[in-house]
């Protein structure tokens, strides 16, 4: 099997993954994924695609991720992994699609408007 290259995006994060057969090593920006992502929830989100498709410890993953925060980066990686596993075996789609892992989350941060404190928050109104 040759190396599969896929891209995942979430908010401002872009994750490029390179999936190849191996022993289950996951490197994110040249660090082990346990070191790069600290919380249990983030570690689970990375493993989630492998758990749903019963492919733990079958593939090595090399990830380059940039932009955004850790949460957006994790979800961008998860989307890219789901896309790669569907390319390897189209039957994986049946287990990943109901969980919503193949859909790109389109939500973005709303821009701040002039004359306001934030995107929607306004200054306190004074009647008198």
Helices and strands as residue ranges (DSSP letters): E 4-10, E 13-21, E 26-28, E 31-32, H 33-36, H 40-53, E 59-66, H 70-88, G 90-92, H 93-97
